[in-house]
């Protein structure tokens, strides 16, 4: 018995430059209560398969083969039949809840609307059902939260609301497209536990689309690996992750950063044990926050974002800033950038007091800082060419250069980040995710900064692309000597990439120290809990870790 059955699926898109075969001869199935993980790099076709199962492909798509969802044929079905299927028999949890939710409608009303679309109930009954669904997905004070708008909830709470909408009508199949990518590790663990419990309680089958192999090891029963529109390997999760048969699967797994959870017996903890660079000795202080406090709001609505936070970053070193959402790590980075003025404390940038520096001197000071953000689509202007995006800081900081010199500098930094010069004439949307992020890096480096602030620069990237971007940053740091403040919720990446780590909690520094020492021998319970929440890409080891944490009952 299956809740999803796909046979010989082919999807071809008609474009201005001709037809593109996105999916070719894909066959797979999902049983009730089972989770099938669909993995592969961007462009492999996994999201196209998920959208095809929902009947959500655009009109430019030509579909062949067969898709059956709980006995209903999707390929060739009319829009009325598909509308009855979606939300009732099959539901979808999207990667970014901020775009899946209506910002102008209260969350309770949005859930109630899904209920009423498929059940003959009154408004009052739908409202009560919405509150009960919020309670079921673990939202605190569900009666009060039902009247909240999406922006009033945290990222993890918004994702729970999206899940509540997806399970409102007890679907036979739940399609989860990167449901935990933007979440910190503890919230990710909670969401996975929630989805696991839902599958066990209601027999819902889950098609999980992800590039996070730790999530696959923790949550999936079977795995299908996609490459260039085809399934190249499929099987039980232990077989595929521990004994892969296809070269592409082996290459994909080799690129996954792995969190070392225990040190080798009888060995000292050294940075080189996992490839992290040795800590630079005696480098000059590039940025220093000293007893910094930041508050937002007024009166009773005042929220303390940072409380007496102190941290330093030295030339040539990378400091990882980690913690849950709301811990204050991004606010600390913005204080270092001069974007947030502290209520108390001081910020020294390149030896100068940032608060006392004004006008041209301040602009000159900030020109020594480069920034790489999480989402290159949002941070790059789609109306500009790649060359214009990269050259923009040169114009903003009024560097006296001729047009020819600017073109030469743009070509130089594109080469530094391993991009061909020919891409300079293209628009950001014509590039892959990894290429766009390297354009963002080139833009950050064009002024030859002494400090690079990277805020979640790789969380939305495939593992192989992520590794390439991190290798580029590491090589450039060794060559150019800049300091790096690296904000991330991926502890495996931080362990591999940073020499020191600062763990933040509720606006304060919980603990800090050399990366390997801190993450292998944490002093505080909070850091131990963060590390325990990170899934490792080994299903046997992950099952053992879950059992040791008392979570075996929900596995």
C-alpha positions as CSV (number, residue, x, y, z in Angstrom):
1,X,0.0,0.0,0.0
2,X,1.3,3.4,-0.9
3,X,0.3,7.1,-0.4
4,X,2.5,8.3,-3.2
5,X,3.5,6.4,-6.3
6,X,5.5,7.9,-9.1
7,X,6.2,5.9,-12.3
8,X,8.5,7.1,-15.2
9,X,7.9,10.7,-14.4
10,X,9.3,13.2,-16.9
11,X,9.0,17.0,-16.7
12,X,10.2,19.3,-19.5
13,X,10.0,23.1,-19.4
14,X,9.6,25.3,-22.4
15,X,11.9,28.3,-22.2
16,X,12.9,31.1,-24.6
17,X,16.1,29.2,-25.5
18,X,14.4,25.9,-26.0
19,X,13.1,22.9,-24.0
20,X,14.8,21.9,-20.8
21,X,14.3,18.4,-19.4
22,X,14.2,18.9,-15.6
23,X,13.1,15.4,-14.6
24,X,13.6,12.1,-16.5
25,X,12.2,8.6,-15.8
26,X,11.8,9.1,-12.1
27,X,10.0,6.3,-10.2
28,X,9.6,6.2,-6.4
29,X,7.0,5.6,-3.7
30,X,6.1,6.5,-0.1
31,X,4.2,4.1,2.2
32,X,1.8,5.2,5.1
33,X,3.8,6.4,8.1
34,X,7.1,6.3,6.1
35,X,9.5,9.1,5.3
36,X,11.3,9.1,2.0
37,X,14.1,11.7,1.7
38,X,14.8,13.2,-1.7
39,X,18.3,14.6,-1.8
40,X,20.6,16.1,-4.4
41,X,22.1,19.5,-5.4
42,X,20.3,22.5,-6.7
43,X,19.0,21.8,-10.2
44,X,18.8,18.0,-9.6
45,X,15.0,18.1,-10.0
46,X,14.0,17.2,-6.5
47,X,11.7,20.2,-5.9
48,X,10.2,19.7,-9.4
49,X,9.2,16.2,-8.4
50,X,7.6,17.6,-5.2
51,X,5.7,20.2,-7.0
52,X,4.6,17.7,-9.6
53,X,3.1,15.5,-6.8
54,X,1.0,18.5,-5.7
55,X,0.0,19.3,-9.3
56,X,1.6,22.7,-8.9
57,X,3.9,22.9,-11.9
58,X,3.6,26.0,-14.2
59,X,1.8,25.9,-17.5
60,X,5.2,25.9,-19.2
61,X,5.8,22.3,-17.9
62,X,5.0,19.2,-20.0
63,X,4.5,16.2,-17.8
64,X,4.7,12.5,-18.7
65,X,4.4,9.3,-16.7
66,X,2.1,8.6,-13.7
67,X,1.6,10.1,-10.3
68,X,-0.8,8.6,-7.8
69,X,-1.6,10.3,-4.4
70,X,-3.6,8.0,-2.2
71,X,-5.2,6.4,-5.3
72,X,-5.9,9.7,-7.1
73,X,-4.2,10.3,-10.4
74,X,-2.5,13.7,-10.5
75,X,-1.1,13.9,-14.1
76,X,-3.9,15.0,-16.3
77,X,-6.3,15.9,-13.5
78,X,-8.4,19.0,-13.7
79,X,-7.9,22.0,-11.5
80,X,-11.1,21.4,-9.5
81,X,-10.0,17.8,-8.7
82,X,-6.5,19.0,-7.8
83,X,-7.9,21.8,-5.5
84,X,-9.9,19.1,-3.6
85,X,-6.8,17.0,-3.3
86,X,-4.5,19.7,-2.0
87,X,-4.8,20.4,1.7
88,X,-7.1,17.4,2.2
89,X,-5.1,14.4,0.8
90,X,-1.7,16.0,0.3
91,X,-0.2,19.1,2.0
92,X,3.1,20.9,1.7
93,X,5.4,22.5,4.2
94,X,7.6,25.1,2.5
95,X,11.1,26.1,3.3
96,X,10.4,29.8,4.2
97,X,7.3,30.3,6.4
98,X,7.5,34.0,6.0
99,X,6.6,33.7,2.4
100,X,4.0,30.9,2.9
101,X,2.0,33.0,5.4
102,X,-0.1,36.1,4.8
103,X,1.5,38.9,6.8
104,X,-1.8,40.8,7.1
105,X,-3.9,37.9,8.4
106,X,-3.8,36.5,12.0
107,X,-2.4,33.0,12.1
108,X,-5.5,31.5,13.6
109,X,-7.6,32.8,10.8
110,X,-5.2,31.4,8.2
111,X,-5.4,27.9,9.8
112,X,-9.2,28.2,10.1
113,X,-9.5,29.0,6.4
114,X,-7.7,25.8,5.5
115,X,-10.1,23.8,7.7
116,X,-13.2,25.4,6.2
117,X,-11.9,24.9,2.7
118,X,-12.2,21.1,3.1
119,X,-14.7,20.6,6.0
120,X,-18.3,21.7,6.4
121,X,-17.9,23.5,9.7
122,X,-18.9,26.9,11.1
123,X,-16.5,29.7,11.6
124,X,-16.5,29.2,15.4
125,X,-15.7,25.5,14.9
126,X,-12.9,26.3,12.5
127,X,-11.5,28.8,15.0
128,X,-11.6,26.2,17.8
129,X,-9.9,23.7,15.5
130,X,-7.2,26.2,14.7
131,X,-6.4,26.7,18.4
132,X,-6.3,22.9,18.9
133,X,-3.9,22.6,15.9
134,X,-1.6,25.2,17.4
135,X,-1.6,23.3,20.7
136,X,-0.9,20.1,18.8
137,X,2.2,21.5,17.1
138,X,3.6,22.9,20.4
139,X,2.8,26.6,20.2
140,X,2.7,28.0,23.8
141,X,-0.6,29.8,24.8
142,X,-2.4,28.8,21.6
143,X,-5.5,30.8,22.4
144,X,-3.5,34.0,22.5
145,X,-1.1,33.1,19.7
146,X,-4.1,32.4,17.3
147,X,-4.7,36.2,17.3
148,X,-1.1,37.0,16.5
149,X,0.2,38.1,13.1
150,X,3.1,36.1,11.6
151,X,5.7,38.8,12.2
152,X,4.9,38.6,15.9
153,X,6.2,35.0,16.1
154,X,9.7,33.5,16.0
155,X,11.0,31.6,13.0
156,X,10.4,28.3,14.7
157,X,6.9,29.3,15.7
158,X,6.0,30.4,12.1
159,X,7.3,27.0,10.8
160,X,5.0,25.3,13.4
161,X,2.0,27.4,12.1
162,X,2.8,26.2,8.5
163,X,2.9,22.6,9.8
164,X,-0.4,23.2,11.6
165,X,-2.0,24.3,8.3
166,X,-0.5,21.4,6.5
167,X,-1.9,18.8,8.9
168,X,-5.3,20.6,9.5
169,X,-7.2,18.0,7.5
170,X,-5.1,14.9,8.4
171,X,-3.5,14.4,4.9
172,X,-2.3,11.0,3.7
173,X,0.9,12.6,2.3
174,X,2.9,15.5,3.7
175,X,5.6,17.0,1.4
176,X,8.2,18.9,3.4
177,X,10.5,21.0,1.2
178,X,13.6,22.0,3.2
179,X,11.4,22.5,6.3
180,X,14.4,23.2,8.7
181,X,17.0,25.0,6.6
182,X,16.7,28.4,8.2
183,X,16.2,27.2,11.7
184,X,18.7,26.8,14.5
185,X,19.6,23.3,15.7
186,X,17.4,23.2,18.8
187,X,14.3,24.4,16.9
188,X,15.2,22.0,14.0
189,X,15.3,19.1,16.4
190,X,11.9,20.1,17.8
191,X,10.4,20.4,14.3
192,X,11.8,17.0,13.3
193,X,10.4,15.4,16.5
194,X,7.0,17.0,15.7
195,X,6.9,15.6,12.2
196,X,8.1,12.2,13.4
197,X,5.3,12.1,16.0
198,X,2.7,13.2,13.4
199,X,3.8,10.4,11.0
200,X,3.7,7.8,13.8
201,X,0.3,9.0,15.2
202,X,-1.7,9.4,12.0
203,X,0.1,7.2,9.5
204,X,0.9,10.2,7.3
205,X,3.6,9.5,4.7
206,X,6.3,12.1,4.3
207,X,8.3,13.1,1.2
208,X,11.2,15.1,2.6
209,X,13.1,17.3,0.2
210,X,16.4,18.4,1.8
211,X,20.2,18.8,1.4
212,X,20.9,18.3,5.1
213,X,22.3,14.8,5.5
214,X,22.1,15.0,9.3
215,X,18.3,15.6,9.0
216,X,18.1,12.6,6.6
217,X,20.0,10.3,9.0
218,X,17.8,11.5,11.9
219,X,14.4,11.4,10.2
220,X,14.2,9.3,7.0
221,X,13.4,5.6,6.5
222,X,14.6,5.6,2.9
223,X,16.6,7.8,0.6
224,X,16.4,8.6,-3.1
225,X,19.4,10.5,-4.6
226,X,18.8,12.7,-7.6
227,X,21.4,13.9,-10.2
228,X,20.5,15.9,-13.3
229,X,16.8,15.0,-13.2
230,X,17.3,11.2,-12.6
231,X,17.3,9.0,-9.5
232,X,20.8,7.5,-9.4
233,X,20.5,5.6,-6.1
234,X,17.7,4.6,-3.7
235,X,17.4,2.4,-0.7
236,X,17.1,2.2,3.1
237,X,18.8,5.2,4.9
238,X,21.5,3.1,6.5
239,X,22.4,1.5,3.2
240,X,22.6,4.7,1.2
241,X,24.4,6.9,3.8
242,X,26.8,4.2,5.1
243,X,27.4,2.1,2.0
244,X,26.6,4.3,-1.0
245,X,27.0,2.5,-4.3
246,X,27.0,5.5,-6.7
247,X,30.0,7.7,-7.1
248,X,27.8,10.9,-7.0
249,X,26.4,9.8,-3.6
250,X,29.9,9.2,-2.2
251,X,31.0,12.6,-3.5
252,X,27.9,14.3,-1.9
253,X,28.5,12.6,1.5
254,X,32.2,13.5,1.4
255,X,31.3,17.2,1.2
256,X,29.1,17.1,4.3
257,X,30.7,18.9,7.3
258,X,30.6,16.5,10.2
259,X,30.4,17.6,13.8
260,X,33.0,15.8,15.9
261,X,31.0,14.8,19.0
262,X,33.9,13.1,20.9
263,X,37.6,13.4,20.8
264,X,39.9,10.5,19.9
265,X,40.9,8.4,22.9
266,X,44.1,9.5,24.5
267,X,44.5,12.4,22.1
268,X,44.7,16.1,22.8
269,X,42.1,18.4,21.4
270,X,43.8,20.2,18.5
271,X,42.3,22.4,15.8
272,X,43.8,20.3,13.1
273,X,41.8,17.2,14.3
274,X,38.9,18.4,12.0
275,X,40.8,20.7,9.6
276,X,40.2,24.0,11.5
277,X,43.2,26.3,11.2
278,X,45.4,26.9,14.2
279,X,44.6,30.0,16.2
280,X,46.7,33.0,15.0
281,X,49.1,34.1,17.7
282,X,49.1,37.8,18.7
283,X,47.2,39.2,15.8
284,X,46.2,42.9,16.1
285,X,42.6,43.4,17.4
286,X,40.4,44.3,14.4
287,X,37.1,44.7,16.2
288,X,36.3,44.8,19.9
289,X,32.9,45.0,21.7
290,X,33.3,45.9,25.4
291,X,30.4,45.5,27.8
292,X,27.9,46.3,25.1
293,X,24.2,46.5,25.9
294,X,21.4,47.0,23.3
295,X,17.7,47.5,24.0
296,X,14.8,47.8,21.5
297,X,11.4,49.4,22.2
298,X,10.2,51.6,25.0
299,X,8.6,51.4,28.4
300,X,7.1,48.0,29.2
301,X,7.8,46.8,25.6
302,X,11.5,47.2,26.0
303,X,13.5,44.1,25.0
304,X,17.1,43.6,25.9
305,X,18.8,42.2,22.8
306,X,22.4,42.3,24.3
307,X,23.4,42.6,27.9
308,X,27.1,43.4,28.7
309,X,28.5,41.5,25.7
310,X,32.3,41.6,25.2
311,X,34.1,39.9,22.3
312,X,37.2,40.5,20.1
313,X,38.2,39.4,16.6
314,X,41.9,39.6,15.7
315,X,43.6,39.9,12.3
316,X,43.7,36.7,10.4
317,X,41.3,34.7,12.7
318,X,37.8,33.5,12.3
319,X,35.5,33.8,15.3
320,X,32.3,31.7,15.1
321,X,29.2,33.4,16.8
322,X,26.6,30.7,17.6
323,X,23.4,30.4,19.5
324,X,19.7,29.9,19.0
325,X,17.4,32.4,17.2
326,X,16.9,35.4,19.5
327,X,20.3,34.8,21.3
328,X,21.6,38.2,20.0
329,X,24.3,36.9,17.6
330,X,23.0,38.9,14.6
331,X,22.6,42.0,16.8
332,X,26.2,41.7,18.0
333,X,27.3,41.5,14.3
334,X,25.3,44.6,13.5
335,X,26.8,46.5,16.4
336,X,30.3,45.5,15.0
337,X,29.2,46.9,11.6
338,X,28.0,50.2,13.1
339,X,24.4,49.5,12.0
340,X,23.1,49.4,15.6
341,X,24.2,51.9,18.2
342,X,24.7,50.4,21.7
343,X,22.9,51.9,24.7
344,X,25.9,51.1,26.9
345,X,29.5,50.0,26.3
346,X,32.0,50.7,23.5
347,X,32.9,49.4,20.0
348,X,36.4,49.7,18.7
349,X,36.9,49.2,15.0
350,X,40.6,49.0,13.8
351,X,41.5,50.8,17.1
352,X,39.1,53.7,16.7
353,X,36.0,54.3,18.8
354,X,33.1,53.9,16.4
355,X,30.7,56.0,18.4
356,X,33.1,59.1,18.3
357,X,34.0,58.7,14.6
358,X,31.9,60.9,12.3
359,X,31.6,61.9,8.6
360,X,34.4,61.1,6.2
361,X,36.5,59.4,8.9
362,X,33.6,57.0,9.7
363,X,33.0,56.2,6.1
364,X,36.7,55.5,5.7
365,X,36.6,53.3,8.7
366,X,33.6,51.3,7.5
367,X,35.1,50.8,4.1
368,X,37.4,48.4,5.8
369,X,34.5,46.0,6.5
370,X,33.0,43.6,4.0
371,X,29.6,41.9,4.6
372,X,28.2,38.6,3.2
373,X,24.6,37.9,4.0
374,X,22.5,34.7,4.1
375,X,20.4,35.3,1.0
376,X,22.3,36.5,-2.1
377,X,19.0,36.9,-4.0
378,X,17.8,39.6,-1.5
379,X,21.3,41.2,-1.1
380,X,22.0,41.6,-4.8
381,X,20.0,44.1,-6.9
382,X,18.3,42.1,-9.7
383,X,18.3,45.2,-11.9
384,X,22.1,45.4,-11.9
385,X,24.6,43.2,-13.8
386,X,27.1,41.2,-11.7
387,X,29.8,43.7,-12.6
388,X,27.6,46.6,-11.3
389,X,26.8,44.7,-8.1
390,X,30.4,44.0,-7.4
391,X,31.6,47.6,-8.3
392,X,28.9,49.3,-6.2
393,X,31.0,49.6,-3.0
394,X,33.7,51.4,-5.0
395,X,31.2,54.1,-6.0
396,X,29.5,54.3,-2.5
397,X,32.9,54.8,-0.8
398,X,34.0,57.2,-3.6
399,X,37.1,55.4,-4.7
400,X,38.8,57.5,-7.4
401,X,39.0,55.0,-10.3
402,X,38.4,55.3,-14.0
403,X,35.8,53.0,-15.7
404,X,38.6,50.8,-17.0
405,X,40.2,50.5,-13.5
406,X,36.8,49.6,-12.0
407,X,36.3,46.9,-14.7
408,X,39.8,45.5,-14.0
409,X,39.2,45.4,-10.3
410,X,35.8,43.6,-10.7
411,X,37.4,41.1,-13.0
412,X,40.2,40.6,-10.4
413,X,37.9,39.9,-7.5
414,X,35.6,37.6,-9.6
415,X,38.7,35.6,-10.4
416,X,39.6,35.5,-6.7
417,X,36.3,33.9,-5.8
418,X,36.7,31.4,-8.7
419,X,34.2,32.9,-11.1
420,X,34.9,33.4,-14.8
421,X,35.1,37.0,-16.0
422,X,32.4,36.3,-18.5
423,X,29.8,36.3,-15.7
424,X,30.2,40.0,-15.2
425,X,27.7,40.9,-17.9
426,X,25.0,38.6,-16.5
427,X,22.2,39.4,-14.0
428,X,22.2,37.8,-10.5
429,X,19.1,35.7,-11.4
430,X,21.0,34.1,-14.3
431,X,23.4,32.4,-11.8
432,X,23.1,29.4,-9.5
433,X,22.9,29.8,-5.7
434,X,26.5,29.1,-5.2
435,X,27.6,31.5,-7.9
436,X,25.4,34.3,-6.5
437,X,26.9,33.8,-3.0
438,X,30.4,34.0,-4.5
439,X,29.3,37.3,-6.2
440,X,28.3,38.5,-2.8
441,X,31.7,37.5,-1.5
442,X,33.4,39.3,-4.4
443,X,31.4,42.4,-3.6
444,X,32.5,42.2,0.1
445,X,36.1,41.9,-0.9
446,X,36.3,44.5,-3.6
447,X,37.4,47.2,-1.1
448,X,40.1,44.9,0.3
449,X,38.5,44.8,3.8
450,X,40.4,44.1,7.0
451,X,37.2,42.5,8.5
452,X,34.7,40.2,6.8
453,X,31.3,39.8,8.6
454,X,29.5,36.7,7.3
455,X,25.9,36.2,8.6
456,X,24.7,32.7,7.8
457,X,26.5,32.8,4.4
458,X,26.0,29.1,3.6
459,X,22.9,27.8,5.3
460,X,20.7,27.9,2.2
461,X,23.4,26.2,0.0
462,X,23.9,22.6,-1.0
463,X,26.6,20.8,0.8
464,X,29.0,20.7,-2.1
465,X,28.4,24.4,-3.0
466,X,28.7,25.2,0.7
467,X,32.1,23.5,0.9
468,X,33.3,25.4,-2.2
469,X,32.3,28.8,-0.7
470,X,34.0,28.0,2.6
471,X,37.1,26.9,0.9
472,X,37.2,30.1,-1.1
473,X,36.8,32.2,2.1
474,X,39.5,30.2,3.8
475,X,42.0,30.5,1.0
476,X,41.4,34.2,0.6
477,X,41.7,34.8,4.3
478,X,45.1,33.0,4.3
479,X,46.2,35.1,1.3
480,X,44.7,38.5,2.3
481,X,44.9,38.2,6.1
482,X,41.4,39.7,6.9
483,X,39.6,38.8,10.1
484,X,36.2,37.1,9.9
485,X,33.2,37.2,12.2
486,X,31.2,34.2,11.2
487,X,27.6,34.1,12.4
488,X,26.0,30.6,12.0
489,X,23.7,28.1,13.5
490,X,25.5,25.2,11.8
491,X,27.9,24.0,14.5
492,X,29.6,21.5,12.2
493,X,30.6,24.3,9.8
494,X,31.8,26.5,12.7
495,X,33.8,23.6,14.1
496,X,35.5,23.1,10.8
497,X,35.9,26.8,9.8
498,X,36.5,28.9,13.0
499,X,39.5,29.0,15.4
500,X,37.4,30.5,18.3
501,X,33.8,30.2,19.1
502,X,31.5,32.5,21.1
503,X,28.3,30.8,22.3
504,X,25.4,33.3,22.9
505,X,22.2,32.9,24.9
506,X,19.4,35.4,25.6
507,X,21.6,38.4,24.7
508,X,24.6,37.3,26.7
509,X,27.8,35.3,26.2
510,X,27.3,31.9,27.6
511,X,30.9,30.7,27.0
512,X,33.8,31.2,24.6
513,X,37.1,29.6,23.8
514,X,39.1,27.7,21.2
515,X,36.6,26.0,18.9
516,X,37.6,22.4,19.4
517,X,37.9,22.7,23.2
518,X,34.6,24.5,23.5
519,X,32.6,22.2,21.3
520,X,34.2,18.9,22.5
521,X,34.4,19.9,26.2
522,X,31.7,22.5,26.8
523,X,31.5,24.0,30.2
524,X,27.8,24.9,30.3
525,X,24.6,22.8,30.0
526,X,23.3,25.1,27.3
527,X,26.2,24.5,25.0
528,X,25.9,20.7,25.6
529,X,22.2,20.9,24.7
530,X,23.1,22.8,21.5
531,X,25.6,20.2,20.5
532,X,23.2,17.3,21.3
533,X,20.6,18.8,19.0
534,X,22.9,18.6,16.0
535,X,22.0,15.5,13.9
536,X,25.0,13.7,12.5
537,X,24.9,12.1,8.9
538,X,25.2,8.6,10.3
539,X,21.8,6.9,11.0
540,X,23.3,4.3,13.4
541,X,25.2,6.9,15.4
542,X,22.3,9.3,15.3
543,X,19.9,6.6,16.6
544,X,22.3,5.9,19.4
545,X,22.5,9.6,20.3
546,X,18.7,9.8,20.3
547,X,18.4,6.9,22.6
548,X,21.0,8.3,25.0
549,X,19.0,11.6,25.1
550,X,15.8,9.6,26.0
551,X,14.2,10.2,22.6
552,X,14.0,6.6,21.4
553,X,10.3,6.4,22.0
554,X,9.6,9.0,19.3
555,X,12.0,7.5,16.8
